[in-house]
Amino acid sequence: MITRSKLVEQLRDYQIRSQHKCPSLTVFSPKPLLSTWIDVAVAVFWASICATLLISSYVALYLTHYWISFFLLCITILVPVRLRISRLSFARKRDRRLLLPLSM
């Protein structure tokens, strides 16, 4: 059953999501929403780390260091995966906090 509080929460989430200035950076953010400039700075930091690792793997591949290139490429893939896992855990914590009764 749809309650009024769920509708209000969905509307608030939609409004927050619609205010994103750079939705492509949410891939590199450890938080589900980019609400502050600090969150944007962290996302830019992780995006630059991934770009640096990717370029380094291409350079290692060009210099025929295949294992180093493979290792750097694996790390480059694992960074966004780990950030996605942390985003999901933040979302679960937020949802769990919203489900607590008001008496607590």
N, CA, C and O atoms as a GROMACS GRO file, in nm:
protein
  416
    1MET      N    1   0.084  -0.118   0.000
    1MET     CA    2   0.000   0.000   0.000
    1MET      C    3   0.089   0.124   0.000
    1MET      O    4   0.188   0.132   0.074
    2ILE      N    5   0.055   0.218  -0.081
    2ILE     CA    6   0.132   0.341  -0.092
    2ILE      C    7   0.083   0.438   0.015
    2ILE      O    8  -0.034   0.474   0.021
    3THR      N    9   0.176   0.479   0.099
    3THR     CA   10   0.141   0.574   0.204
    3THR      C   11   0.192   0.712   0.167
    3THR      O   12   0.272   0.729   0.076
    4ARG      N   13   0.143   0.807   0.239
    4ARG     CA   14   0.180   0.946   0.212
    4ARG      C   15   0.328   0.970   0.238
    4ARG      O   16   0.394   1.044   0.164
    5SER      N   17   0.382   0.908   0.342
    5SER     CA   18   0.523   0.927   0.374
    5SER      C   19   0.613   0.870   0.265
    5SER      O   20   0.718   0.928   0.236
    6LYS      N   21   0.574   0.757   0.205
    6LYS     CA   22   0.653   0.701   0.096
    6LYS      C   23   0.651   0.792  -0.026
    6LYS      O   24   0.753   0.810  -0.093
    7LEU      N   25   0.535   0.850  -0.054
    7LEU     CA   26   0.526   0.943  -0.167
    7LEU      C   27   0.612   1.067  -0.144
    7LEU      O   28   0.677   1.116  -0.236
    8VAL      N   29   0.610   1.117  -0.020
    8VAL     CA   30   0.692   1.234   0.012
    8VAL      C   31   0.840   1.200   0.000
    8VAL      O   32   0.918   1.280  -0.052
    9GLU      N   33   0.879   1.081   0.045
    9GLU     CA   34   1.019   1.040   0.035
    9GLU      C   35   1.062   1.024  -0.111
    9GLU      O   36   1.172   1.063  -0.148
   10GLN      N   37   0.974   0.966  -0.194
   10GLN     CA   38   1.006   0.950  -0.335
   10GLN      C   39   1.018   1.085  -0.403
   10GLN      O   40   1.106   1.105  -0.487
   11LEU      N   41   0.931   1.179  -0.368
   11LEU     CA   42   0.938   1.312  -0.427
   11LEU      C   43   1.066   1.383  -0.385
   11LEU      O   44   1.129   1.450  -0.467
   12ARG      N   45   1.106   1.369  -0.259
   12ARG     CA   46   1.230   1.430  -0.212
   12ARG      C   47   1.351   1.371  -0.283
   12ARG      O   48   1.442   1.444  -0.322
   13ASP      N   49   1.353   1.239  -0.299
   13ASP     CA   50   1.463   1.175  -0.372
   13ASP      C   51   1.468   1.220  -0.517
   13ASP      O   52   1.576   1.244  -0.571
   14TYR      N   53   1.352   1.233  -0.579
   14TYR     CA   54   1.348   1.279  -0.718
   14TYR      C   55   1.398   1.422  -0.730
   14TYR      O   56   1.471   1.454  -0.824
   15GLN      N   57   1.361   1.507  -0.637
   15GLN     CA   58   1.406   1.645  -0.640
   15GLN      C   59   1.557   1.654  -0.620
   15GLN      O   60   1.624   1.734  -0.685
   16ILE      N   61   1.610   1.573  -0.531
   16ILE     CA   62   1.755   1.573  -0.507
   16ILE      C   63   1.828   1.523  -0.631
   16ILE      O   64   1.929   1.580  -0.671
   17ARG      N   65   1.776   1.416  -0.693
   17ARG     CA   66   1.840   1.362  -0.813
   17ARG      C   67   1.833   1.459  -0.930
   17ARG      O   68   1.925   1.464  -1.012
   18SER      N   69   1.725   1.536  -0.938
   18SER     CA   70   1.711   1.628  -1.051
   18SER      C   71   1.803   1.749  -1.037
   18SER      O   72   1.824   1.821  -1.134
   19GLN      N   73   1.859   1.772  -0.918
   19GLN     CA   74   1.948   1.885  -0.896
   19GLN      C   75   2.094   1.852  -0.929
   19GLN      O   76   2.181   1.938  -0.913
   20HIS      N   77   2.121   1.731  -0.974
   20HIS     CA   78   2.259   1.693  -1.004
   20HIS      C   79   2.315   1.779  -1.116
   20HIS      O   80   2.251   1.797  -1.220
   21LYS      N   81   2.432   1.830  -1.094
   21LYS     CA   82   2.500   1.908  -1.196
   21LYS      C   83   2.584   1.816  -1.286
   21LYS      O   84   2.604   1.847  -1.403
   22CYS      N   85   2.631   1.705  -1.232
   22CYS     CA   86   2.716   1.614  -1.309
   22CYS      C   87   2.680   1.469  -1.275
   22CYS      O   88   2.746   1.407  -1.192
   23PRO      N   89   2.574   1.415  -1.338
   23PRO     CA   90   2.531   1.280  -1.303
   23PRO      C   91   2.631   1.171  -1.344
   23PRO      O   92   2.626   1.060  -1.291
   24SER      N   93   2.720   1.202  -1.438
   24SER     CA   94   2.817   1.099  -1.477
   24SER      C   95   2.920   1.075  -1.367
   24SER      O   96   2.984   0.970  -1.365
   25LEU      N   97   2.937   1.170  -1.276
   25LEU     CA   98   3.033   1.151  -1.167
   25LEU      C   99   2.979   1.060  -1.057
   25LEU      O  100   3.056   1.017  -0.971
   26THR      N  101   2.851   1.030  -1.057
   26THR     CA  102   2.797   0.942  -0.953
   26THR      C  103   2.854   0.802  -0.962
   26THR      O  104   2.848   0.726  -0.865
   27VAL      N  105   2.910   0.766  -1.078
   27VAL     CA  106   2.975   0.635  -1.091
   27VAL      C  107   3.096   0.628  -1.000
   27VAL      O  108   3.128   0.523  -0.945
   28PHE      N  109   3.165   0.741  -0.984
   28PHE     CA  110   3.289   0.743  -0.906
   28PHE      C  111   3.269   0.797  -0.764
   28PHE      O  112   3.366   0.822  -0.694
   29SER      N  113   3.145   0.814  -0.723
   29SER     CA  114   3.118   0.866  -0.589
   29SER      C  115   3.090   0.752  -0.493
   29SER      O  116   3.016   0.659  -0.528
   30PRO      N  117   3.145   0.756  -0.372
   30PRO     CA  118   3.112   0.651  -0.275
   30PRO      C  119   2.974   0.670  -0.212
   30PRO      O  120   2.924   0.579  -0.147
   31LYS      N  121   2.912   0.788  -0.231
   31LYS     CA  122   2.779   0.812  -0.178
   31LYS      C  123   2.677   0.807  -0.291
   31LYS      O  124   2.710   0.836  -0.406
   32PRO      N  125   2.553   0.771  -0.259
   32PRO     CA  126   2.454   0.758  -0.366
   32PRO      C  127   2.414   0.891  -0.430
   32PRO      O  128   2.376   0.893  -0.547
   33LEU      N  129   2.423   1.001  -0.357
   33LEU     CA  130   2.385   1.131  -0.410
   33LEU      C  131   2.499   1.231  -0.393
   33LEU      O  132   2.565   1.234  -0.289
   34LEU      N  133   2.521   1.312  -0.495
   34LEU     CA  134   2.622   1.418  -0.486
   34LEU      C  135   2.553   1.543  -0.432
   34LEU      O  136   2.503   1.625  -0.509
   35SER      N  137   2.551   1.557  -0.302
   35SER     CA  138   2.476   1.668  -0.243
   35SER      C  139   2.566   1.786  -0.207
   35SER      O  140   2.518   1.899  -0.202
   36THR      N  141   2.694   1.763  -0.182
   36THR     CA  142   2.784   1.872  -0.145
   36THR      C  143   2.902   1.876  -0.242
   36THR      O  144   2.924   1.784  -0.320
   37TRP      N  145   2.977   1.986  -0.233
   37TRP     CA  146   3.095   2.000  -0.317
   37TRP      C  147   3.205   1.903  -0.276
   37TRP      O  148   3.290   1.867  -0.358
   38ILE      N  149   3.203   1.861  -0.152
   38ILE     CA  150   3.302   1.762  -0.107
   38ILE      C  151   3.277   1.629  -0.176
   38ILE      O  152   3.372   1.560  -0.216
   39ASP      N  153   3.150   1.591  -0.190
   39ASP     CA  154   3.116   1.468  -0.262
   39ASP      C  155   3.161   1.475  -0.408
   39ASP      O  156   3.210   1.377  -0.464
   40VAL      N  157   3.144   1.592  -0.469
   40VAL     CA  158   3.188   1.610  -0.607
   40VAL      C  159   3.340   1.601  -0.616
   40VAL      O  160   3.394   1.541  -0.709
   41ALA      N  161   3.411   1.661  -0.519
   41ALA     CA  162   3.557   1.656  -0.519
   41ALA      C  163   3.608   1.513  -0.503
   41ALA      O  164   3.704   1.473  -0.568
   42VAL      N  165   3.543   1.436  -0.417
   42VAL     CA  166   3.582   1.296  -0.398
   42VAL      C  167   3.557   1.217  -0.527
   42VAL      O  168   3.639   1.133  -0.565
   43ALA      N  169   3.444   1.243  -0.594
   43ALA     CA  170   3.414   1.174  -0.719
   43ALA      C  171   3.515   1.211  -0.828
   43ALA      O  172   3.557   1.124  -0.904
   44VAL      N  173   3.554   1.337  -0.835
   44VAL     CA  174   3.655   1.379  -0.933
   44VAL      C  175   3.789   1.314  -0.902
   44VAL      O  176   3.862   1.274  -0.993
   45PHE      N  177   3.822   1.302  -0.774
   45PHE     CA  178   3.946   1.237  -0.734
   45PHE      C  179   3.948   1.091  -0.782
   45PHE      O  180   4.046   1.047  -0.842
   46TRP      N  181   3.840   1.017  -0.755
   46TRP     CA  182   3.836   0.876  -0.796
   46TRP      C  183   3.833   0.862  -0.947
   46TRP      O  184   3.889   0.766  -1.001
   47ALA      N  185   3.768   0.955  -1.016
   47ALA     CA  186   3.767   0.951  -1.162
   47ALA      C  187   3.907   0.974  -1.218
   47ALA      O  188   3.948   0.909  -1.314
   48SER      N  189   3.981   1.067  -1.157
   48SER     CA  190   4.118   1.092  -1.204
   48SER      C  191   4.210   0.973  -1.173
   48SER      O  192   4.299   0.941  -1.252
   49ILE      N  193   4.188   0.908  -1.059
   49ILE     CA  194   4.267   0.788  -1.026
   49ILE      C  195   4.241   0.679  -1.130
   49ILE      O  196   4.334   0.615  -1.178
   50CYS      N  197   4.114   0.658  -1.166
   50CYS     CA  198   4.081   0.555  -1.266
   50CYS      C  199   4.140   0.590  -1.402
   50CYS      O  200   4.192   0.503  -1.471
   51ALA      N  201   4.134   0.717  -1.440
   51ALA     CA  202   4.191   0.758  -1.569
   51ALA      C  203   4.342   0.740  -1.570
   51ALA      O  204   4.399   0.696  -1.669
   52THR      N  205   4.407   0.773  -1.458
   52THR     CA  206   4.552   0.755  -1.448
   52THR      C  207   4.591   0.608  -1.457
   52THR      O  208   4.687   0.573  -1.526
   53LEU      N  209   4.517   0.523  -1.389
   53LEU     CA  210   4.546   0.379  -1.396
   53LEU      C  211   4.523   0.324  -1.536
   53LEU      O  212   4.599   0.240  -1.583
   54LEU      N  213   4.419   0.372  -1.602
   54LEU     CA  214   4.391   0.325  -1.737
   54LEU      C  215   4.501   0.368  -1.834
   54LEU      O  216   4.545   0.288  -1.917
   55ILE      N  217   4.544   0.491  -1.825
   55ILE     CA  218   4.652   0.540  -1.912
   55ILE      C  219   4.782   0.466  -1.882
   55ILE      O  220   4.858   0.433  -1.974
   56SER      N  221   4.808   0.440  -1.754
   56SER     CA  222   4.930   0.365  -1.718
   56SER      C  223   4.926   0.223  -1.773
   56SER      O  224   5.029   0.170  -1.815
   57SER      N  225   4.808   0.162  -1.772
   57SER     CA  226   4.800   0.026  -1.828
   57SER      C  227   4.824   0.027  -1.978
   57SER      O  228   4.885  -0.066  -2.031
   58TYR      N  229   4.777   0.131  -2.048
   58TYR     CA  230   4.805   0.141  -2.192
   58TYR      C  231   4.954   0.164  -2.218
   58TYR      O  232   5.009   0.107  -2.313
   59VAL      N  233   5.017   0.244  -2.137
   59VAL     CA  234   5.161   0.268  -2.154
   59VAL      C  235   5.239   0.139  -2.127
   59VAL      O  236   5.333   0.106  -2.199
   60ALA      N  237   5.199   0.065  -2.022
   60ALA     CA  238   5.266  -0.062  -1.993
   60ALA      C  239   5.244  -0.163  -2.106
   60ALA      O  240   5.333  -0.241  -2.138
   61LEU      N  241   5.126  -0.160  -2.164
   61LEU     CA  242   5.100  -0.249  -2.277
   61LEU      C  243   5.184  -0.210  -2.398
   61LEU      O  244   5.234  -0.296  -2.471
   62TYR      N  245   5.200  -0.081  -2.421
   62TYR     CA  246   5.283  -0.032  -2.531
   62TYR      C  247   5.429  -0.073  -2.512
   62TYR      O  248   5.499  -0.103  -2.609
   63LEU      N  249   5.474  -0.073  -2.386
   63LEU     CA  250   5.612  -0.110  -2.356
   63LEU      C  251   5.628  -0.262  -2.338
   63LEU      O  252   5.732  -0.308  -2.290
   64THR      N  253   5.527  -0.336  -2.376
   64THR     CA  254   5.522  -0.484  -2.371
   64THR      C  255   5.545  -0.541  -2.232
   64THR      O  256   5.610  -0.645  -2.216
   65HIS      N  257   5.492  -0.475  -2.132
   65HIS     CA  258   5.488  -0.530  -1.996
   65HIS      C  259   5.344  -0.577  -1.973
   65HIS      O  260   5.262  -0.506  -1.914
   66TYR      N  261   5.315  -0.697  -2.021
   66TYR     CA  262   5.178  -0.745  -2.025
   66TYR      C  263   5.119  -0.768  -1.887
   66TYR      O  264   5.003  -0.735  -1.863
   67TRP      N  265   5.197  -0.825  -1.796
   67TRP     CA  266   5.144  -0.854  -1.663
   67TRP      C  267   5.116  -0.726  -1.585
   67TRP      O  268   5.017  -0.718  -1.512
   68ILE      N  269   5.201  -0.628  -1.598
   68ILE     CA  270   5.178  -0.500  -1.530
   68ILE      C  271   5.053  -0.434  -1.588
   68ILE      O  272   4.971  -0.379  -1.514
   69SER      N  273   5.040  -0.439  -1.720
   69SER     CA  274   4.922  -0.382  -1.785
   69SER      C  275   4.794  -0.453  -1.739
   69SER      O  276   4.694  -0.388  -1.711
   70PHE      N  277   4.798  -0.584  -1.733
   70PHE     CA  278   4.682  -0.661  -1.687
   70PHE      C  279   4.648  -0.628  -1.542
   70PHE      O  280   4.530  -0.612  -1.509
   71PHE      N  281   4.748  -0.617  -1.457
   71PHE     CA  282   4.728  -0.583  -1.316
   71PHE      C  283   4.665  -0.445  -1.301
   71PHE      O  284   4.570  -0.428  -1.224
   72LEU      N  285   4.717  -0.347  -1.373
   72LEU     CA  286   4.662  -0.211  -1.365
   72LEU      C  287   4.519  -0.205  -1.420
   72LEU      O  288   4.435  -0.132  -1.367
   73LEU      N  289   4.493  -0.280  -1.523
   73LEU     CA  290   4.359  -0.283  -1.580
   73LEU      C  291   4.260  -0.347  -1.482
   73LEU      O  292   4.146  -0.301  -1.471
   74CYS      N  293   4.302  -0.451  -1.413
   74CYS     CA  294   4.216  -0.514  -1.312
   74CYS      C  295   4.186  -0.417  -1.198
   74CYS      O  296   4.072  -0.410  -1.151
   75ILE      N  297   4.285  -0.344  -1.153
   75ILE     CA  298   4.263  -0.244  -1.047
   75ILE      C  299   4.168  -0.135  -1.096
   75ILE      O  300   4.083  -0.089  -1.021
   76THR      N  301   4.185  -0.094  -1.222
   76THR     CA  302   4.098   0.008  -1.279
   76THR      C  303   3.953  -0.038  -1.284
   76THR      O  304   3.862   0.042  -1.265
   77ILE      N  305   3.931  -0.164  -1.308
   77ILE     CA  306   3.795  -0.218  -1.310
   77ILE      C  307   3.741  -0.234  -1.168
   77ILE      O  308   3.622  -0.211  -1.144
   78LEU      N  309   3.826  -0.272  -1.074
   78LEU     CA  310   3.780  -0.297  -0.938
   78LEU      C  311   3.744  -0.170  -0.861
   78LEU      O  312   3.662  -0.175  -0.770
   79VAL      N  313   3.804  -0.056  -0.895
   79VAL     CA  314   3.775   0.068  -0.822
   79VAL      C  315   3.629   0.109  -0.836
   79VAL      O  316   3.564   0.132  -0.734
   80PRO      N  317   3.571   0.120  -0.958
   80PRO     CA  318   3.429   0.155  -0.965
   80PRO      C  319   3.336   0.049  -0.906
   80PRO      O  320   3.230   0.081  -0.854
   81VAL      N  321   3.378  -0.078  -0.915
   81VAL     CA  322   3.296  -0.184  -0.854
   81VAL      C  323   3.291  -0.166  -0.704
   81VAL      O  324   3.184  -0.179  -0.643
   82ARG      N  325   3.404  -0.137  -0.643
   82ARG     CA  326   3.409  -0.116  -0.497
   82ARG      C  327   3.330   0.009  -0.458
   82ARG      O  328   3.263   0.009  -0.354
   83LEU      N  329   3.337   0.113  -0.539
   83LEU     CA  330   3.260   0.234  -0.510
   83LEU      C  331   3.110   0.206  -0.521
   83LEU      O  332   3.032   0.262  -0.444
   84ARG      N  333   3.070   0.122  -0.614
   84ARG     CA  334   2.928   0.087  -0.625
   84ARG      C  335   2.882   0.009  -0.503
   84ARG      O  336   2.771   0.030  -0.454
   85ILE      N  337   2.965  -0.080  -0.454
   85ILE     CA  338   2.930  -0.157  -0.334
   85ILE      C  339   2.914  -0.063  -0.215
   85ILE      O  340   2.822  -0.080  -0.134
   86SER      N  341   3.002   0.036  -0.202
   86SER     CA  342   2.990   0.130  -0.091
   86SER      C  343   2.866   0.218  -0.106
   86SER      O  344   2.804   0.254  -0.007
   87ARG      N  345   2.829   0.254  -0.232
   87ARG     CA  346   2.707   0.330  -0.254
   87ARG      C  347   2.585   0.251  -0.209
   87ARG      O  348   2.494   0.306  -0.146
   88LEU      N  349   2.583   0.123  -0.240
   88LEU     CA  350   2.470   0.039  -0.201
   88LEU      C  351   2.462   0.023  -0.050
   88LEU      O  352   2.353   0.019   0.006
   89SER      N  353   2.577   0.015   0.016
   89SER     CA  354   2.574   0.002   0.162
   89SER      C  355   2.527   0.132   0.227
   89SER      O  356   2.455   0.128   0.327
   90PHE      N  357   2.567   0.248   0.172
   90PHE     CA  358   2.516   0.375   0.223
   90PHE      C  359   2.364   0.384   0.205
   90PHE      O  360   2.294   0.432   0.294
   91ALA      N  361   2.315   0.338   0.091
   91ALA     CA  362   2.170   0.343   0.065
   91ALA      C  363   2.096   0.251   0.160
   91ALA      O  364   1.989   0.286   0.209
   92ARG      N  365   2.152   0.133   0.187
   92ARG     CA  366   2.088   0.042   0.282
   92ARG      C  367   2.084   0.101   0.421
   92ARG      O  368   1.983   0.089   0.491
   93LYS      N  369   2.194   0.166   0.462
   93LYS     CA  370   2.197   0.227   0.594
   93LYS      C  371   2.094   0.339   0.605
   93LYS      O  372   2.027   0.354   0.707
   94ARG      N  373   2.082   0.419   0.497
   94ARG     CA  374   1.985   0.528   0.499
   94ARG      C  375   1.843   0.474   0.507
   94ARG      O  376   1.761   0.526   0.582
   95ASP      N  377   1.813   0.368   0.430
   95ASP     CA  378   1.680   0.309   0.433
   95ASP      C  379   1.650   0.246   0.568
   95ASP      O  380   1.538   0.255   0.617
   96ARG      N  381   1.750   0.183   0.628
   96ARG     CA  382   1.732   0.121   0.758
   96ARG      C  383   1.705   0.227   0.864
   96ARG      O  384   1.624   0.207   0.954
   97ARG      N  385   1.773   0.340   0.852
   97ARG     CA  386   1.753   0.448   0.949
   97ARG      C  387   1.613   0.507   0.936
   97ARG      O  388   1.553   0.548   1.036
   98LEU      N  389   1.560   0.513   0.813
   98LEU     CA  390   1.427   0.568   0.792
   98LEU      C  391   1.318   0.473   0.840
   98LEU      O  392   1.206   0.516   0.867
   99LEU      N  393   1.349   0.344   0.853
   99LEU     CA  394   1.249   0.246   0.895
   99LEU      C  395   1.236   0.236   1.046
   99LEU      O  396   1.146   0.167   1.095
  100LEU      N  397   1.322   0.302   1.122
  100LEU     CA  398   1.310   0.294   1.267
  100LEU      C  399   1.185   0.363   1.315
  100LEU      O  400   1.145   0.464   1.259
  101PRO      N  401   1.122   0.309   1.419
  101PRO     CA  402   1.003   0.376   1.472
  101PRO      C  403   1.040   0.510   1.536
  101PRO      O  404   1.155   0.531   1.576
  102LEU      N  405   0.944   0.598   1.545
  102LEU     CA  406   0.970   0.731   1.597
  102LEU      C  407   1.005   0.730   1.745
  102LEU      O  408   1.071   0.822   1.793
  103SER      N  409   0.962   0.627   1.818
  103SER     CA  410   0.992   0.622   1.961
  103SER      C  411   1.140   0.599   1.987
  103SER      O  412   1.188   0.631   2.096
  104MET      N  413   1.212   0.544   1.889
  104MET     CA  414   1.355   0.522   1.909
  104MET      C  415   1.426   0.648   1.876
  104MET      O  416   1.549   0.653   1.885
   0.00000   0.00000   0.00000
